[in-house]
Amino acid sequence: MIVYLDASALVKRYVAEVGSAEVATLIGEAQAIGTAVVSRAEVAAALAKAARVGLVTREAALTALNAFNADWQHLIRIQFGEPLAARAGTLAWEHGLRGYDAVHLATALFWRETLGEAVTVATYDRELWRGAQASGLLPWPAAMP
């Protein structure tokens, strides 16, 4: 199985929360794991915010960030340029997505087209989940919690 992780799914790998065990299982079963390069900033921002608002300690967030940064080189990092930006703009309009969610959808679609194989999109964002499903990708989890 080829798995595309958006930032909402990636964070669950590094911070114990609802869905973390399922994300770990999914990653363990994957033949390939990829994400858009923008996930690097998104995950760091999410961890920093979690520390700011007191969901985790600053030390725990920093430990999670260090683990994420160490794993980064092992992910397939899909580059994002003007053609995908244009496609993301179209997808944002069509599916009512926020900017980075549209970037993730465009990137996952590009990866599927490049590979010629099915791509599972792991996300905990409802709109992205629906957009992935409507675009012929395999949204995960099977049902949005």
C-alpha positions as a Markdown table, in Angstrom:
| # | Residue | x | y | z |
|---|---|---|---|---|
| 1 | Met | 0.0 | 0.0 | 0.0 |
| 2 | Ile | 1.2 | 3.5 | -0.9 |
| 3 | Val | 0.4 | 6.0 | 1.8 |
| 4 | Tyr | 0.3 | 9.8 | 1.6 |
| 5 | Leu | 0.3 | 11.5 | 5.0 |
| 6 | Asp | -0.9 | 15.0 | 5.5 |
| 7 | Ala | 0.3 | 17.0 | 8.5 |
| 8 | Ser | -2.7 | 16.0 | 10.6 |
| 9 | Ala | -1.8 | 12.3 | 10.3 |
| 10 | Leu | 1.9 | 12.9 | 10.6 |
| 11 | Val | 1.6 | 14.7 | 13.9 |
| 12 | Lys | -0.2 | 11.7 | 15.3 |
| 13 | Arg | 3.0 | 9.7 | 14.8 |
| 14 | Tyr | 4.9 | 12.0 | 17.2 |
| 15 | Val | 2.3 | 13.0 | 19.7 |
| 16 | Ala | 0.1 | 10.4 | 21.5 |
| 17 | Glu | -3.5 | 11.3 | 20.8 |
| 18 | Val | -6.6 | 9.7 | 19.5 |
| 19 | Gly | -5.6 | 7.9 | 16.2 |
| 20 | Ser | -1.9 | 7.6 | 17.0 |
| 21 | Ala | -1.9 | 3.8 | 17.3 |
| 22 | Glu | -3.9 | 3.5 | 14.0 |
| 23 | Val | -1.4 | 5.8 | 12.2 |
| 24 | Ala | 1.5 | 3.7 | 13.5 |
| 25 | Thr | -0.2 | 0.6 | 12.2 |
| 26 | Leu | -0.9 | 2.2 | 8.8 |
| 27 | Ile | 2.8 | 3.3 | 8.5 |
| 28 | Gly | 3.9 | -0.2 | 9.4 |
| 29 | Glu | 1.8 | -1.7 | 6.7 |
| 30 | Ala | 2.8 | 0.8 | 4.0 |
| 31 | Gln | 5.2 | -0.1 | 1.1 |
| 32 | Ala | 5.9 | 3.6 | 0.5 |
| 33 | Ile | 5.2 | 6.7 | 2.7 |
| 34 | Gly | 5.1 | 10.2 | 1.2 |
| 35 | Thr | 4.1 | 13.7 | 1.9 |
| 36 | Ala | 4.4 | 17.2 | 0.4 |
| 37 | Val | 7.4 | 19.2 | 1.4 |
| 38 | Val | 5.1 | 21.8 | 3.1 |
| 39 | Ser | 4.4 | 19.2 | 5.8 |
| 40 | Arg | 7.8 | 20.0 | 7.3 |
| 41 | Ala | 6.6 | 23.4 | 8.2 |
| 42 | Glu | 3.1 | 22.3 | 9.1 |
| 43 | Val | 4.2 | 19.6 | 11.5 |
| 44 | Ala | 6.6 | 22.0 | 13.2 |
| 45 | Ala | 3.9 | 24.6 | 13.5 |
| 46 | Ala | 1.4 | 22.2 | 14.9 |
| 47 | Leu | 3.9 | 20.9 | 17.6 |
| 48 | Ala | 4.8 | 24.5 | 18.5 |
| 49 | Lys | 1.1 | 25.4 | 18.9 |
| 50 | Ala | 0.5 | 22.3 | 21.0 |
| 51 | Ala | 3.2 | 23.5 | 23.4 |
| 52 | Arg | 2.0 | 27.1 | 23.4 |
| 53 | Val | -1.6 | 26.2 | 24.3 |
| 54 | Gly | -0.5 | 23.6 | 26.9 |
| 55 | Leu | -1.6 | 20.4 | 25.2 |
| 56 | Val | 2.0 | 19.1 | 25.6 |
| 57 | Thr | 5.0 | 20.4 | 27.4 |
| 58 | Arg | 7.6 | 22.4 | 25.5 |
| 59 | Glu | 10.1 | 19.6 | 26.2 |
| 60 | Ala | 7.7 | 17.0 | 24.8 |
| 61 | Ala | 7.0 | 19.1 | 21.7 |
| 62 | Leu | 10.7 | 19.6 | 21.1 |
| 63 | Thr | 11.3 | 15.8 | 21.5 |
| 64 | Ala | 8.5 | 15.2 | 19.0 |
| 65 | Leu | 10.0 | 17.7 | 16.6 |
| 66 | Asn | 13.4 | 16.2 | 16.8 |
| 67 | Ala | 12.0 | 12.7 | 16.1 |
| 68 | Phe | 10.0 | 14.1 | 13.1 |
| 69 | Asn | 13.2 | 15.9 | 11.8 |
| 70 | Ala | 15.1 | 12.6 | 12.1 |
| 71 | Asp | 12.4 | 10.7 | 10.2 |
| 72 | Trp | 12.1 | 13.4 | 7.5 |
| 73 | Gln | 14.8 | 11.9 | 5.3 |
| 74 | His | 13.0 | 8.6 | 5.2 |
| 75 | Leu | 9.8 | 10.0 | 3.8 |
| 76 | Ile | 9.2 | 10.4 | 0.1 |
| 77 | Arg | 9.1 | 14.2 | -0.1 |
| 78 | Ile | 7.0 | 15.4 | -3.0 |
| 79 | Gln | 8.1 | 18.8 | -4.3 |
| 80 | Phe | 5.6 | 21.5 | -5.0 |
| 81 | Gly | 5.9 | 24.1 | -7.7 |
| 82 | Glu | 3.8 | 26.3 | -10.0 |
| 83 | Pro | 1.9 | 23.5 | -11.8 |
| 84 | Leu | 0.8 | 21.9 | -8.5 |
| 85 | Ala | 0.0 | 25.4 | -7.1 |
| 86 | Ala | -2.4 | 26.0 | -10.0 |
| 87 | Arg | -3.9 | 22.6 | -9.6 |
| 88 | Ala | -4.3 | 23.2 | -5.8 |
| 89 | Gly | -6.1 | 26.4 | -6.6 |
| 90 | Thr | -8.6 | 24.6 | -8.7 |
| 91 | Leu | -9.1 | 21.9 | -6.2 |
| 92 | Ala | -9.5 | 24.4 | -3.4 |
| 93 | Trp | -12.4 | 26.0 | -5.4 |
| 94 | Glu | -14.0 | 22.7 | -6.4 |
| 95 | His | -13.8 | 21.0 | -3.0 |
| 96 | Gly | -14.0 | 24.0 | -0.6 |
| 97 | Leu | -10.5 | 23.3 | 0.8 |
| 98 | Arg | -8.2 | 25.5 | 2.8 |
| 99 | Gly | -4.9 | 26.3 | 1.0 |
| 100 | Tyr | -2.6 | 23.7 | 2.5 |
| 101 | Asp | -5.3 | 21.0 | 2.3 |
| 102 | Ala | -5.6 | 21.8 | -1.4 |
| 103 | Val | -1.8 | 21.5 | -1.7 |
| 104 | His | -2.0 | 18.1 | -0.1 |
| 105 | Leu | -4.7 | 16.9 | -2.4 |
| 106 | Ala | -2.9 | 18.2 | -5.5 |
| 107 | Thr | 0.3 | 16.5 | -4.4 |
| 108 | Ala | -1.4 | 13.2 | -3.6 |
| 109 | Leu | -3.1 | 13.2 | -7.0 |
| 110 | Phe | 0.2 | 14.0 | -8.7 |
| 111 | Trp | 1.9 | 11.1 | -6.9 |
| 112 | Arg | -0.8 | 8.7 | -7.9 |
| 113 | Glu | -0.6 | 9.8 | -11.5 |
| 114 | Thr | 3.2 | 9.6 | -11.4 |
| 115 | Leu | 3.2 | 6.1 | -9.9 |
| 116 | Gly | 0.2 | 4.8 | -11.8 |
| 117 | Glu | -1.0 | 3.1 | -8.6 |
| 118 | Ala | -3.6 | 3.6 | -6.0 |
| 119 | Val | -2.6 | 6.1 | -3.2 |
| 120 | Thr | -4.1 | 6.0 | 0.3 |
| 121 | Val | -4.4 | 9.5 | 1.8 |
| 122 | Ala | -4.2 | 9.6 | 5.6 |
| 123 | Thr | -5.8 | 12.7 | 7.0 |
| 124 | Tyr | -7.8 | 13.8 | 10.0 |
| 125 | Asp | -9.2 | 16.8 | 8.1 |
| 126 | Arg | -12.8 | 16.3 | 7.1 |
| 127 | Glu | -12.7 | 18.5 | 4.0 |
| 128 | Leu | -9.4 | 16.9 | 2.7 |
| 129 | Trp | -10.8 | 13.5 | 3.4 |
| 130 | Arg | -13.9 | 14.3 | 1.4 |
| 131 | Gly | -11.8 | 15.8 | -1.4 |
| 132 | Ala | -9.6 | 12.8 | -1.6 |
| 133 | Gln | -12.6 | 10.5 | -1.8 |
| 134 | Ala | -14.3 | 12.6 | -4.5 |
| 135 | Ser | -11.0 | 12.7 | -6.5 |
| 136 | Gly | -10.6 | 8.9 | -6.6 |
| 137 | Leu | -8.0 | 8.6 | -3.9 |
| 138 | Leu | -8.4 | 6.2 | -1.0 |
| 139 | Pro | -9.1 | 8.2 | 2.1 |
| 140 | Trp | -8.0 | 6.9 | 5.4 |
| 141 | Pro | -9.3 | 6.3 | 8.0 |
| 142 | Ala | -12.1 | 4.4 | 6.3 |
| 143 | Ala | -14.7 | 6.6 | 8.1 |
| 144 | Met | -13.9 | 10.0 | 9.5 |
| 145 | Pro | -14.1 | 10.0 | 13.3 |
